[in-house]
């Protein structure tokens, strides 16, 4: 049975210190340092042949199926448990259910190299014989036939745990459960070549033995269309999310081959215990043009019919660059609840116009792909709600690439004696988080001027250092990252961050107060600027210094890749650079001291080139 693992409390990076990984370079005595897996996870090929990609934040980013829609390709079950994403194609669901395939073969978070270190799971409640009740679940498919391959799940709303169910060959599930409130879910029609899939959700108060028989014939169709007759349907996602952040749902690449049905009659829960979502997308050529999502708090959909009108939508104009000629791209749009909304591979250095509904928060992600198909870099926007009727213009994957303030997705934190987290050292000129896959570097942590730990990777890939003293001390974190992907700009980024830190009196995790310096000139999509001209380069300060105040800020510029430097006065928040002849390189270096006397520096070799 495709049941969910024991429920664990959902945590952000600020509450989950670091991730499991192999030890990095030797640490100083009295400390322990570990390298976290790279921020850009590797693609995963499932046993069924699907190729799955995750974004830098671990969310599902793309699925490529080796089969067409008529052969059952593209339809998958997605689950999110304890920070891990599971992707199970429909054709594999029965084999996983009957134990022929290990469910862990479909844990794409673990297989991609992103394996978040988990807090201790909540203790599973084991009822005594006197208080145990037998819960029996079964399901009929849309034809009225008992579905031996149905996905059946029972979730205890009181303890935030999934019930262990035993399954008969006929697909009947039974489990011993304590009295309490339960959310029951049935998914039927999960077989290869299916044309009708149903998802039904029901709430049940258990005070004795209970039998629940789902009948998919009672579910109603989901039909979401869009006003643009030229747009082609590309995906439909239906799912539920529990208060813990776990989710369970269905995803189909193409609405034209599989009809999804839903039922949630009489389901009324507190809004914080359940969120249901239906997401639909349509494409125009290679652009994921229209993206709509509709949610309900505390209930589930019984069918859904809606035509998306232009008045519901916000417009996003997304300029996409690349510092390397010949690169291609995948642009994808996703929301908090949708699995993914992805356009096909197409040429880079272009502008796409996409539309999103204004009732939910959306994010766009760009995958920078080499001519041989290898994925070289990934950049993502923050999650943001856009008001209907508004127009937002953004540029992604264009310099100057350097340290970004991409919290909470990328940040440093402390828990007890441990420092953990990462900094996006190659954030793009508009502070999109991410960066190249192929980098190398180092990180050194100093405490009051003495080396405390040395690691064989940069902050781009993340760190963990143990053994920090409990009292407040002053620390300096020095890191360098070098690109190995052949990109000619921001070939090396170095930064140092000075901060004070002590273990929290209540033992809680907390974010460390870092400052970053960013350069944001108006560059072409290939990260170049006109030769021989003056260029205004804005200098921005984010993070702790932006709040506490900047005591001093100095900037230098180099035209020989850092061999020599000359001062560049900061006037009205910017410096002026006299660009060298065509083919030249401009490197930038800055140092700031905040009102508390703490210093931050950044050096970007080959910040941009001239043409």
Secondary structure by P-SEA (a helix, b strand, c coil): cccccccccccccccccbbbbcccccccccbbbbbccccbbbbbbcccbbbbbbccccccccccccccccccccbbbbbbcccbbbbbcccaaaaaaacccccccccccccccccccccccccccccccccbbbbbbbbccccccccccbbbbbbccccccccccccccccbbbbbbcbbbbbbbbbccccccccbbbbbbbbbbcccbbbbbbbcccbbbbbbbccccccccccccccccccccccccccccccccbbbbbbbcccccccccccccccccccccccccbbbbbbbccccccbbbbbbccccbbbbbbbbbbcccbbbbbbbbbcccccccccccccccbbbbbbbbccbbbbbbbbbbccccccccccccccccccccbbbbbbccccccccccccccccccccccbbbbccccccccccccccccccccbbbbbcccccccccccccccccccccccccbbbbbbbbbbbbcccccccccccccccccccccccbbbbbcbbbbbbbbccccccccccccbbbbbbbbbccccccccccbbbbbbbcccccbbbbbbbcccccccccccccbbbbbbbcccccccbbbbbbbccccccc
